[in-house]
Amino acid sequence: MTMTVAGPAPTAGRPSPRRLDAAALAVFVLLAFLDFGLRLLVEPGDHYLGVVADPQIPIWSFAWWPHALAHGQNPFVTPAVWAPVGVNLAWVNAVPALALLFAPLTLLAGAVTAFNVAALLLPAVSAWTAYLLCRHLTRRFWPSLVGGYLYGFSSYVLGHVLGQPQLSGVFVAPLVALVVLRALEGTLTRRRCLVFIGLLIATEFYLSMEVAFTVTVALALGLLLGAAVSGPMRRALVPLLPTLVAGYLLAAVLAAPVLYYALTAVRIAGFQPPNDFVSDLANLVVPTHLELSGQAGARARRRSFPATTPSRAPTSASRCCS
């Protein structure tokens, strides 16, 4: 989804907002390529971005969704895994939105190449949507570029670039905030707000239901906080609430297939041991191997973090298993 932020008319000698937006996207894509993509140029299609095992389910899913739809199979339940019982993919990081978006590339160059391109672009696109939100708020290019970078290339995103595209693709949240802000300001009609919210939340459902839930909670808390501290916000918010509710109803209709299979097979247990990959309070201030800064001084402390022990140290590119 492309959303251009309205801004002051360009003056002589100054680039237009559209050109600035395009330049910001190009910068983020270049940074993503320099960060993650250089090693993938060695034997293209034979290496994938991430740790040894984590990307394998998304890579398989990139091939599964086009195959299932082309052959008239139910893409949400497959007997190709754990045969003959099969598995419900609504509770797996099957990323149908990405698999279908990159289906032409998958058919042309293979699932590994399509996954690598998606994994490289997701931080850049996430940074760009955050940049759009920042520029709407500040009307300034460079602070917005920095804000977008801090969001799209944050430790959270870098950690999930290693194999969880459903979590590294966080481009929806800034767009939801931008849509709500413009609706509150009156620069976006309620009908368009309804459609945008429906499309954005439905897209997030097809990416990651847990992120969709997080975005919804953050949106609700943000609206409550705004109404509590700002009288003008409260007066503008009350008429907007039915539009937002209607947008979520539209999202539920658009995402009905994945919601149906998710709600009819609710997981009551997981495969991941509960003591693995938990957050350490010190990790909020102590950098890990994902950050360049503090490598030497933080090495001893970070060894005690459950998800960043040396045995789990990620690599930027792993060899594709055949």
Kinemage of the C-alpha trace (Angstrom):
@kinemage 1
@onewidth
@group {chain A} dominant
@subgroup {mainchain}
@vectorlist {calphas} color= white
{ca met a 1} P 0.000 0.000 0.000
{ca thr a 2} L 1.448 3.406 -1.010
{ca met a 3} L 0.524 6.409 1.077
{ca thr a 4} L 1.954 9.823 0.257
{ca val a 5} L 1.920 12.328 3.062
{ca ala a 6} L 0.615 15.767 2.273
{ca gly a 7} L 3.129 18.480 2.924
{ca pro a 8} L 4.018 22.023 2.026
{ca ala a 9} L 4.289 22.791 -1.661
{ca pro a 10} L 7.864 22.476 -2.906
{ca thr a 11} L 9.703 25.721 -3.445
{ca ala a 12} L 12.230 26.475 -6.119
{ca gly a 13} L 15.349 24.381 -5.704
{ca arg a 14} L 13.766 22.016 -3.201
{ca pro a 15} L 12.774 18.445 -4.087
{ca ser a 16} L 9.098 17.588 -3.959
{ca pro a 17} L 7.700 15.461 -1.108
{ca arg a 18} L 7.262 12.551 -3.507
{ca arg a 19} L 10.926 12.670 -4.455
{ca leu a 20} L 11.928 12.847 -0.807
{ca asp a 21} L 9.755 9.832 -0.051
{ca ala a 22} L 11.313 7.909 -2.923
{ca ala a 23} L 14.798 8.932 -1.783
{ca ala a 24} L 14.072 7.739 1.755
{ca leu a 25} L 12.884 4.370 0.480
{ca ala a 26} L 15.999 4.037 -1.683
{ca val a 27} L 18.224 4.809 1.310
{ca phe a 28} L 16.524 2.185 3.449
{ca val a 29} L 16.701 -0.461 0.724
{ca leu a 30} L 20.405 0.272 0.228
{ca leu a 31} L 21.066 0.007 3.961
{ca ala a 32} L 19.202 -3.296 4.128
{ca phe a 33} L 21.215 -4.660 1.220
{ca leu a 34} L 24.510 -3.553 2.759
{ca asp a 35} L 23.520 -5.014 6.127
{ca phe a 36} L 22.136 -8.363 5.000
{ca gly a 37} L 22.483 -8.903 1.284
{ca leu a 38} L 26.151 -8.820 0.345
{ca arg a 39} L 26.874 -12.417 1.393
{ca leu a 40} L 23.848 -13.613 -0.521
{ca leu a 41} L 25.543 -12.574 -3.762
{ca val a 42} L 27.872 -15.555 -3.365
{ca glu a 43} L 26.109 -18.444 -5.103
{ca pro a 44} L 22.694 -16.695 -5.402
{ca gly a 45} L 19.802 -18.984 -4.594
{ca asp a 46} L 22.055 -21.363 -2.656
{ca his a 47} L 22.135 -19.370 0.587
{ca tyr a 48} L 19.323 -17.893 2.625
{ca leu a 49} L 19.220 -15.106 5.145
{ca gly a 50} L 18.976 -16.294 8.742
{ca val a 51} L 20.033 -19.003 11.142
{ca val a 52} L 20.162 -22.628 10.075
{ca ala a 53} L 16.602 -23.708 10.888
{ca asp a 54} L 14.410 -20.642 11.426
{ca pro a 55} L 13.863 -19.606 7.782
{ca gln a 56} L 12.944 -23.083 6.554
{ca ile a 57} L 9.220 -22.872 7.354
{ca pro a 58} L 8.784 -19.491 5.611
{ca ile a 59} L 10.805 -20.720 2.623
{ca trp a 60} L 8.613 -23.823 2.387
{ca ser a 61} L 5.542 -21.610 2.715
{ca phe a 62} L 6.686 -19.363 -0.149
{ca ala a 63} L 6.484 -22.449 -2.353
{ca trp a 64} L 3.405 -23.973 -0.704
{ca trp a 65} L 0.855 -21.186 -1.154
{ca pro a 66} L 1.230 -20.745 -4.933
{ca his a 67} L 1.335 -24.540 -5.334
{ca ala a 68} L -1.803 -25.103 -3.243
{ca leu a 69} L -3.846 -22.424 -4.978
{ca ala a 70} L -2.691 -23.486 -8.436
{ca his a 71} L -3.770 -27.083 -7.722
{ca gly a 72} L -7.057 -26.252 -5.986
{ca gln a 73} L -5.895 -27.434 -2.553
{ca asn a 74} L -6.819 -25.943 0.807
{ca pro a 75} L -3.775 -23.786 1.588
{ca phe a 76} L -4.553 -23.505 5.302
{ca val a 77} L -4.429 -27.241 6.045
{ca thr a 78} L -1.772 -29.378 4.419
{ca pro a 79} L -1.114 -33.135 4.617
{ca ala a 80} L 2.339 -32.521 3.141
{ca val a 81} L 3.635 -31.906 6.670
{ca trp a 82} L 3.159 -34.446 9.470
{ca ala a 83} L 1.422 -36.826 7.075
{ca pro a 84} L -1.108 -38.338 7.169
{ca val a 85} L -2.647 -36.091 9.852
{ca gly a 86} L -1.409 -32.827 8.387
{ca val a 87} L -1.090 -29.457 10.081
{ca asn a 88} L -3.171 -26.291 10.398
{ca leu a 89} L -1.013 -23.503 8.987
{ca ala a 90} L -3.013 -20.725 10.661
{ca trp a 91} L -0.830 -21.237 13.741
{ca val a 92} L 2.427 -21.527 11.808
{ca asn a 93} L 4.621 -18.721 10.478
{ca ala a 94} L 3.390 -19.506 6.984
{ca val a 95} L 3.226 -15.790 5.986
{ca pro a 96} L 0.528 -16.133 3.295
{ca ala a 97} L 0.557 -12.406 2.544
{ca leu a 98} L 4.260 -12.466 1.674
{ca ala a 99} L 4.069 -15.830 -0.089
{ca leu a 100} L 1.338 -14.581 -2.421
{ca leu a 101} L 2.938 -11.170 -2.957
{ca phe a 102} L 6.222 -12.775 -3.978
{ca ala a 103} L 4.618 -15.696 -5.847
{ca pro a 104} L 5.746 -14.429 -9.286
{ca leu a 105} L 9.348 -14.282 -8.065
{ca thr a 106} L 8.989 -17.707 -6.468
{ca leu a 107} L 7.772 -19.197 -9.731
{ca leu a 108} L 10.536 -17.444 -11.653
{ca ala a 109} L 13.569 -17.916 -9.396
{ca gly a 110} L 12.542 -20.285 -6.605
{ca ala a 111} L 11.383 -19.995 -3.003
{ca val a 112} L 14.854 -19.344 -1.559
{ca thr a 113} L 15.428 -16.315 -3.765
{ca ala a 114} L 11.926 -14.982 -3.103
{ca phe a 115} L 12.416 -15.403 0.643
{ca asn a 116} L 15.768 -13.609 0.537
{ca val a 117} L 14.304 -10.655 -1.353
{ca ala a 118} L 11.396 -10.441 1.084
{ca ala a 119} L 13.678 -10.697 4.108
{ca leu a 120} L 15.844 -7.889 2.747
{ca leu a 121} L 12.943 -5.592 1.874
{ca leu a 122} L 10.873 -5.968 5.044
{ca pro a 123} L 13.153 -3.852 7.309
{ca ala a 124} L 13.449 -1.225 4.575
{ca val a 125} L 9.690 -1.015 4.000
{ca ser a 126} L 9.054 -0.947 7.754
{ca ala a 127} L 11.557 1.884 8.121
{ca trp a 128} L 9.898 3.733 5.249
{ca thr a 129} L 6.387 3.587 6.688
{ca ala a 130} L 7.777 4.850 9.999
{ca tyr a 131} L 9.487 7.632 8.052
{ca leu a 132} L 6.126 8.577 6.494
{ca leu a 133} L 4.580 8.801 9.948
{ca cys a 134} L 7.480 10.872 11.283
{ca arg a 135} L 7.396 13.237 8.315
{ca his a 136} L 3.680 13.765 8.759
{ca leu a 137} L 4.357 14.779 12.353
{ca thr a 138} L 7.537 16.822 11.871
{ca arg a 139} L 7.295 17.995 8.221
{ca arg a 140} L 11.072 17.553 8.135
{ca phe a 141} L 13.083 15.073 6.079
{ca trp a 142} L 16.225 14.311 8.064
{ca pro a 143} L 14.635 13.763 11.492
{ca ser a 144} L 12.039 11.574 9.801
{ca leu a 145} L 14.756 9.582 8.044
{ca val a 146} L 16.458 8.971 11.389
{ca gly a 147} L 13.151 8.019 13.008
{ca gly a 148} L 12.403 5.574 10.226
{ca tyr a 149} L 15.844 4.022 10.537
{ca leu a 150} L 15.542 3.590 14.299
{ca tyr a 151} L 12.222 1.803 13.795
{ca gly a 152} L 12.959 -0.369 10.766
{ca phe a 153} L 16.485 -1.332 11.826
{ca ser a 154} L 15.821 -1.631 15.541
{ca ser a 155} L 17.169 -4.498 17.628
{ca tyr a 156} L 13.732 -6.103 17.475
{ca val a 157} L 13.678 -6.123 13.683
{ca leu a 158} L 17.316 -7.206 13.381
{ca gly a 159} L 16.636 -10.109 15.710
{ca his a 160} L 13.737 -11.335 13.590
{ca val a 161} L 15.406 -10.767 10.223
{ca leu a 162} L 17.255 -13.959 11.121
{ca gly a 163} L 14.277 -16.076 10.181
{ca gln a 164} L 10.878 -14.702 11.215
{ca pro a 165} L 9.552 -12.487 8.418
{ca gln a 166} L 6.118 -12.437 10.055
{ca leu a 167} L 7.715 -10.448 12.891
{ca ser a 168} L 10.256 -8.372 10.979
{ca gly a 169} L 7.569 -7.010 8.648
{ca val a 170} L 6.230 -4.323 10.985
{ca phe a 171} L 5.260 -1.838 8.281
{ca val a 172} L 1.538 -1.907 9.112
{ca ala a 173} L 1.679 -0.263 12.552
{ca pro a 174} L 3.026 3.145 11.385
{ca leu a 175} L 0.472 3.220 8.563
{ca val a 176} L -2.374 2.536 11.009
{ca ala a 177} L -1.162 5.422 13.156
{ca leu a 178} L -0.861 7.655 10.088
{ca val a 179} L -4.382 6.826 8.915
{ca val a 180} L -5.870 7.532 12.354
{ca leu a 181} L -3.957 10.814 12.682
{ca arg a 182} L -5.103 12.041 9.285
{ca ala a 183} L -8.694 11.049 10.075
{ca leu a 184} L -8.532 12.958 13.356
{ca glu a 185} L -7.095 15.987 11.561
{ca gly a 186} L -9.834 15.858 8.936
{ca thr a 187} L -7.465 15.369 5.985
{ca leu a 188} L -8.757 11.839 5.364
{ca thr a 189} L -12.443 11.095 4.879
{ca arg a 190} L -14.102 8.558 7.151
{ca arg a 191} L -14.871 6.293 4.211
{ca arg a 192} L -11.220 6.160 3.218
{ca cys a 193} L -10.208 5.706 6.830
{ca leu a 194} L -12.562 2.718 7.086
{ca val a 195} L -11.136 1.140 3.919
{ca phe a 196} L -7.516 1.770 4.865
{ca ile a 197} L -7.943 0.388 8.383
{ca gly a 198} L -9.717 -2.677 7.022
{ca leu a 199} L -7.007 -3.359 4.445
{ca leu a 200} L -4.136 -2.733 6.852
{ca ile a 201} L -5.442 -4.868 9.708
{ca ala a 202} L -6.453 -7.652 7.308
{ca thr a 203} L -2.938 -7.595 5.856
{ca glu a 204} L -1.501 -7.891 9.344
{ca phe a 205} L -3.761 -10.859 10.092
{ca tyr a 206} L -2.261 -12.624 7.077
{ca leu a 207} L 1.228 -11.735 8.301
{ca ser a 208} L 1.080 -12.276 12.037
{ca met a 209} L -1.965 -12.500 14.271
{ca glu a 210} L 0.101 -11.722 17.351
{ca val a 211} L 1.341 -8.471 15.793
{ca ala a 212} L -2.218 -7.658 14.690
{ca phe a 213} L -3.343 -8.104 18.290
{ca thr a 214} L -0.453 -5.952 19.533
{ca val a 215} L -1.287 -3.190 17.045
{ca thr a 216} L -4.929 -3.288 18.151
{ca val a 217} L -4.026 -3.011 21.838
{ca ala a 218} L -1.586 -0.179 21.131
{ca leu a 219} L -4.203 1.649 19.054
{ca ala a 220} L -6.840 1.309 21.775
{ca leu a 221} L -4.468 2.487 24.502
{ca gly a 222} L -3.241 5.374 22.358
{ca leu a 223} L -6.791 6.566 21.680
{ca leu a 224} L -7.715 6.285 25.348
{ca leu a 225} L -4.620 8.223 26.381
{ca gly a 226} L -5.250 10.899 23.767
{ca ala a 227} L -8.857 11.286 24.864
{ca ala a 228} L -7.787 11.510 28.511
{ca val a 229} L -5.221 14.276 28.065
{ca ser a 230} L -6.669 16.298 25.185
{ca gly a 231} L -10.120 17.796 24.952
{ca pro a 232} L -9.895 18.518 21.205
{ca met a 233} L -8.698 14.947 20.639
{ca arg a 234} L -11.707 13.633 22.566
{ca arg a 235} L -14.144 15.667 20.504
{ca ala a 236} L -12.611 14.443 17.255
{ca leu a 237} L -12.236 10.878 18.458
{ca val a 238} L -15.805 10.098 19.462
{ca pro a 239} L -17.242 10.463 15.925
{ca leu a 240} L -14.311 8.439 14.564
{ca leu a 241} L -14.851 5.376 16.757
{ca pro a 242} L -17.667 3.877 14.618
{ca thr a 243} L -15.431 4.241 11.574
{ca leu a 244} L -12.602 2.369 13.284
{ca val a 245} L -14.963 -0.366 14.449
{ca ala a 246} L -16.328 -0.678 10.923
{ca gly a 247} L -12.759 -0.866 9.618
{ca tyr a 248} L -12.052 -3.779 11.933
{ca leu a 249} L -15.232 -5.493 10.774
{ca leu a 250} L -14.040 -5.101 7.198
{ca ala a 251} L -10.679 -6.557 8.235
{ca ala a 252} L -12.446 -9.522 9.835
{ca val a 253} L -14.334 -10.173 6.597
{ca leu a 254} L -11.187 -9.915 4.469
{ca ala a 255} L -9.224 -12.120 6.860
{ca ala a 256} L -12.093 -14.555 7.486
{ca pro a 257} L -10.246 -17.620 6.102
{ca val a 258} L -7.217 -17.320 8.349
{ca leu a 259} L -9.349 -16.289 11.337
{ca tyr a 260} L -11.620 -19.290 10.839
{ca tyr a 261} L -8.770 -21.790 10.812
{ca ala a 262} L -7.076 -20.029 13.713
{ca leu a 263} L -10.166 -19.951 15.927
{ca thr a 264} L -11.243 -23.508 15.125
{ca ala a 265} L -7.849 -24.912 16.069
{ca val a 266} L -6.730 -22.783 19.009
{ca arg a 267} L -3.371 -23.931 20.301
{ca ile a 268} L -3.292 -24.845 23.968
{ca ala a 269} L 0.373 -25.815 23.987
{ca gly a 270} L 3.508 -24.929 22.119
{ca phe a 271} L 6.628 -26.666 20.933
{ca gln a 272} L 9.014 -24.026 22.217
{ca pro a 273} L 10.289 -24.676 25.756
{ca pro a 274} L 8.977 -21.855 27.969
{ca asn a 275} L 12.448 -20.975 29.258
{ca asp a 276} L 13.858 -20.335 25.787
{ca phe a 277} L 13.816 -16.947 24.055
{ca val a 278} L 12.449 -15.003 26.995
{ca ser a 279} L 13.335 -11.372 27.559
{ca asp a 280} L 16.086 -10.476 29.979
{ca leu a 281} L 15.611 -7.130 31.700
{ca ala a 282} L 19.294 -6.319 31.219
{ca asn a 283} L 18.867 -6.787 27.471
{ca leu a 284} L 16.949 -3.490 27.377
{ca val a 285} L 20.248 -1.657 27.894
{ca val a 286} L 22.980 -4.252 27.169
{ca pro a 287} L 23.647 -4.767 23.438
{ca thr a 288} L 23.957 -8.254 21.980
{ca his a 289} L 25.761 -9.622 18.925
{ca leu a 290} L 23.039 -7.996 16.770
{ca glu a 291} L 24.380 -4.511 17.497
{ca leu a 292} L 27.734 -3.097 16.494
{ca ser a 293} L 28.181 -0.973 19.620
{ca gly a 294} L 29.364 -2.398 22.895
{ca gln a 295} L 30.631 -5.652 21.446
{ca ala a 296} L 33.606 -6.138 23.744
{ca gly a 297} L 32.212 -4.809 26.997
{ca ala a 298} L 28.832 -6.532 26.704
{ca arg a 299} L 30.087 -9.934 25.539
{ca ala a 300} L 30.358 -11.482 29.007
{ca arg a 301} L 26.965 -10.193 30.205
{ca arg a 302} L 25.026 -11.194 27.132
{ca arg a 303} L 26.156 -14.814 27.418
{ca ser a 304} L 23.604 -15.235 30.183
{ca phe a 305} L 20.673 -14.112 28.015
{ca pro a 306} L 18.502 -17.177 27.242
{ca ala a 307} L 17.985 -16.353 23.573
{ca thr a 308} L 21.511 -15.178 22.786
{ca thr a 309} L 23.782 -17.884 24.138
{ca pro a 310} L 26.838 -18.640 21.999
{ca ser a 311} L 25.279 -21.888 20.797
{ca arg a 312} L 22.492 -19.862 19.221
{ca ala a 313} L 24.641 -17.104 17.794
{ca pro a 314} L 23.049 -16.275 14.420
{ca thr a 315} L 24.792 -15.843 11.136
{ca ser a 316} L 23.843 -13.419 8.421
{ca ala a 317} L 23.476 -16.105 5.809
{ca ser a 318} L 23.068 -19.845 6.032
{ca arg a 319} L 23.555 -22.400 3.325
{ca cys a 320} L 20.348 -23.726 1.853
{ca cys a 321} L 19.610 -27.276 2.811
{ca ser a 322} L 18.485 -29.510 -0.038
